[in-house]
Amino acid sequence: MSTIGKNIKKFRQEKELSQDKLSKLADLSLNTVVKIELDESPNPTIETIQKIAKALDVSVDDLLKK
């Protein structure tokens, strides 16, 4: 699993959000969130990362940290 995918999943679970809820908060498709977490889409765009970071109330750096 990519670092980004692992971090998104970790922050999402810490905030007790479902993948579906996160997708709605970030204005992304559920499929996009699932694929990033499963590393089937290991290189999301910076725009997508920014949307997810905002929805999780964390920084982009937090999502990119190893």
C-alpha positions in Angstrom: 0.0 0.0 0.0 1.3 3.4 -0.8 2.1 5.9 1.9 -0.7 8.2 0.8 -3.2 5.4 0.8 -2.1 4.2 4.3 -2.2 7.7 5.7 -5.6 8.5 4.2 -7.0 5.3 5.7 -5.4 6.0 9.1 -6.7 9.5 9.4 -10.2 8.5 8.1 -10.4 5.7 10.7 -9.2 8.0 13.5 -12.0 10.4 12.6 -14.5 7.5 12.4 -15.4 8.2 8.8 -16.5 5.7 6.3 -15.0 5.7 2.8 -18.4 6.9 1.5 -18.6 9.8 4.0 -15.0 10.8 3.1 -15.8 10.7 -0.6 -18.8 13.0 0.0 -16.8 15.4 2.2 -14.0 15.6 -0.4 -16.4 15.8 -3.3 -14.9 12.7 -4.9 -16.3 9.5 -6.1 -16.4 6.6 -3.6 -14.5 4.6 -6.2 -11.6 7.2 -6.2 -11.3 7.0 -2.4 -11.4 3.2 -2.4 -8.8 2.9 -5.2 -6.4 5.3 -3.5 -6.6 3.4 -0.2 -6.2 0.1 -1.9 -3.2 1.4 -3.9 -5.0 0.7 -7.2 -4.6 4.4 -7.9 -1.2 5.1 -6.4 -0.6 8.5 -7.9 -3.7 10.7 -7.2 -3.5 14.3 -8.5 -2.5 17.0 -6.1 -6.0 18.4 -6.4 -7.4 15.1 -5.2 -4.9 15.0 -2.3 -5.9 18.5 -1.3 -9.6 17.7 -1.3 -9.0 14.7 0.9 -6.7 16.6 3.2 -9.3 19.3 3.6 -12.1 16.8 4.3 -9.9 15.1 6.9 -8.8 18.4 8.4 -5.1 17.5 8.0 -2.4 19.0 5.9 -1.2 17.6 2.5 2.1 17.0 4.2 0.4 14.8 6.8 -0.9 12.6 3.9 2.5 12.5 2.2 4.6 11.7 5.3 6.2 8.2 5.4 
